[in-house]
Amino acid sequence: MKLKNKVAIITGGGGGIGRATAYLFAKEGAEVVVSDVNEGSGQETVNRILEEGGRSSFFKANVADPTEVESLIAYTASNYGGVDILFNNAGIGNSELKIEDLSIEEWDQVIDINLKGVFLGIKYVIPEMRKRGGGSIINTSSLLGFKGKKYMGPYNASKGGVSLHTQNAALEYGKENIRVNAVAPGVIDTPIIDGWKNDERKWPFISKANALGRIGSPDEVATAVLFLASSDASFITGSTIHVDGGGLTF
Ligand SMILES: NC(=O)c1ccc[n+]([C@@H]2O[C@H](COP(=O)([O-])OP(=O)(O)OC[C@H]3O[C@@H](n4cnc5c(N)ncnc54)[C@H](O)[C@@H]3O)[C@@H](O)[C@H]2O)c1
């Protein structure tokens, strides 16, 4: 088991990628705190882990809210004795509008959740990881953190920011044995892409727009996150693994 005796927090753990990663982490021996704004779906993830004999609990937190993120870390440290792994994964898409039509409120919301949420997770988890003598943080960027797409302004900006912030944190905390990496998924089969799936005109192109000619599954992202979280990636920090079927090359 690759994560035996490790304590992991997963934000957005009620959604597709977060849930698949929570199952895999638990299978590999980690105790998993599943967090999400959606209590029902987050609790469902926990229930399945418990049914399979793992250790897990749910903590509701909005990643854009500093007090809630701080409480999530404090809850985990006091109930599980510390934190070894943080998967900063919660995120949202945006309404596909031209820049001039996009509301300022929506811009702020996407940046707050996707980018400030990652900053907050790192900010509050570092003192706990320092107490453990190290740790591994994985942030969810996106193919759209590396490639501009029309009408995806705030999402593009937030995910591009996640990749660079990953490098900031890797540089600042590497000497304390805290590694910070990111995954950049391409099109993955989760509810976040429902809008594209329902678009009969765009979907035939979007669903095949990479070298492999298909979309990915949440499990295919989870295995990359597990690799980064585990000691298999002990000399890897500041990196982004592209889990996109070659989408960046396309
Ligand atoms: N599915 C894809 O094609 C794809 C591609 C690239 C990147 N991503 C990224 O992967 C991550 C996970 O997305 P997913 O595909 O599993 O989608 P998803 O919608 O299934 O999961 C996202 C989860 O985040 C939660 N969430 C939303 N806002 C939150 C907040 N403020 N605080 C806490 N939780 C919040 C949602 O309730 C949901 O459970 C996101 O960061 C997303 O941007 C997804």
Ligand as a Chemical Component Dictionary entry (heavy atoms), coordinates in Angstrom:
data_LIG
# 
_chem_comp.id                   LIG 
_chem_comp.type                 NON-POLYMER 
_chem_comp.pdbx_formal_charge   0 
_chem_comp.three_letter_code    LIG 
# 
loop_
_chem_comp_atom.comp_id 
_chem_comp_atom.atom_id 
_chem_comp_atom.alt_atom_id 
_chem_comp_atom.type_symbol 
_chem_comp_atom.charge 
_chem_comp_atom.model_Cartn_x 
_chem_comp_atom.model_Cartn_y 
_chem_comp_atom.model_Cartn_z 
_chem_comp_atom.pdbx_ordinal 
LIG N1  N1  N 0  -13.668 17.153 -15.727 1  
LIG C1  C1  C 0  -12.836 17.812 -16.511 2  
LIG O1  O1  O 0  -12.912 17.726 -17.751 3  
LIG C2  C2  C 0  -11.751 18.671 -15.898 4  
LIG C3  C3  C 0  -10.713 19.081 -16.721 5  
LIG C4  C4  C 0  -9.694  19.851 -16.189 6  
LIG C5  C5  C 0  -9.720  20.215 -14.858 7  
LIG N2  N2  N 1  -10.759 19.812 -14.084 8  
LIG C6  C6  C 0  -10.752 20.234 -12.684 9  
LIG O2  O2  O 0  -10.856 19.101 -11.854 10 
LIG C7  C7  C 0  -11.376 19.506 -10.593 11 
LIG C8  C8  C 0  -12.478 18.558 -10.188 12 
LIG O3  O3  O 0  -13.553 18.697 -11.098 13 
LIG P1  P1  P 0  -14.456 17.486 -11.587 14 
LIG O4  O4  O 0  -14.213 17.312 -13.011 15 
LIG O5  O5  O -1 -14.312 16.332 -10.683 16 
LIG O6  O6  O 0  -15.886 18.167 -11.476 17 
LIG P2  P2  P 0  -17.090 17.945 -10.458 18 
LIG O7  O7  O 0  -18.030 19.047 -10.719 19 
LIG O8  O8  O 0  -17.548 16.541 -10.537 20 
LIG O9  O9  O 0  -16.390 18.140 -9.022  21 
LIG C9  C9  C 0  -16.096 19.391 -8.464  22 
LIG C10 C10 C 0  -16.448 19.326 -6.991  23 
LIG O10 O10 O 0  -16.038 20.558 -6.376  24 
LIG C11 C11 C 0  -17.063 20.954 -5.492  25 
LIG N3  N3  N 0  -16.993 22.399 -5.277  26 
LIG C12 C12 C 0  -17.407 23.382 -6.129  27 
LIG N4  N4  N 0  -17.205 24.579 -5.566  28 
LIG C13 C13 C 0  -16.654 24.359 -4.339  29 
LIG C14 C14 C 0  -16.225 25.197 -3.298  30 
LIG N5  N5  N 0  -16.339 26.536 -3.367  31 
LIG N6  N6  N 0  -15.699 24.629 -2.185  32 
LIG C15 C15 C 0  -15.609 23.272 -2.080  33 
LIG N7  N7  N 0  -16.023 22.422 -3.030  34 
LIG C16 C16 C 0  -16.516 22.964 -4.157  35 
LIG C17 C17 C 0  -18.360 20.526 -6.162  36 
LIG O11 O11 O 0  -19.432 20.440 -5.235  37 
LIG C18 C18 C 0  -17.962 19.190 -6.763  38 
LIG O12 O12 O 0  -18.229 18.128 -5.877  39 
LIG C19 C19 C 0  -11.825 20.961 -10.765 40 
LIG O13 O13 O 0  -10.822 21.816 -10.219 41 
LIG C20 C20 C 0  -11.895 21.129 -12.267 42 
LIG O14 O14 O 0  -11.703 22.457 -12.673 43 
LIG C21 C21 C 0  -11.776 19.048 -14.567 44 
# 
loop_
_chem_comp_bond.comp_id 
_chem_comp_bond.atom_id_1 
_chem_comp_bond.atom_id_2 
_chem_comp_bond.value_order 
_chem_comp_bond.pdbx_ordinal 
LIG N1  C1  SING 1  
LIG C1  O1  DOUB 2  
LIG C1  C2  SING 3  
LIG C2  C3  SING 4  
LIG C2  C21 DOUB 5  
LIG C3  C4  DOUB 6  
LIG C4  C5  SING 7  
LIG C5  N2  DOUB 8  
LIG N2  C6  SING 9  
LIG N2  C21 SING 10 
LIG C6  O2  SING 11 
LIG C6  C20 SING 12 
LIG O2  C7  SING 13 
LIG C7  C8  SING 14 
LIG C7  C19 SING 15 
LIG C8  O3  SING 16 
LIG O3  P1  SING 17 
LIG P1  O4  DOUB 18 
LIG P1  O5  SING 19 
LIG P1  O6  SING 20 
LIG O6  P2  SING 21 
LIG P2  O7  DOUB 22 
LIG P2  O8  SING 23 
LIG P2  O9  SING 24 
LIG O9  C9  SING 25 
LIG C9  C10 SING 26 
LIG C10 O10 SING 27 
LIG C10 C18 SING 28 
LIG O10 C11 SING 29 
LIG C11 N3  SING 30 
LIG C11 C17 SING 31 
LIG N3  C12 SING 32 
LIG N3  C16 SING 33 
LIG C12 N4  DOUB 34 
LIG N4  C13 SING 35 
LIG C13 C14 SING 36 
LIG C13 C16 DOUB 37 
LIG C14 N5  SING 38 
LIG C14 N6  DOUB 39 
LIG N6  C15 SING 40 
LIG C15 N7  DOUB 41 
LIG N7  C16 SING 42 
LIG C17 O11 SING 43 
LIG C17 C18 SING 44 
LIG C18 O12 SING 45 
LIG C19 O13 SING 46 
LIG C19 C20 SING 47 
LIG C20 O14 SING 48 
# 
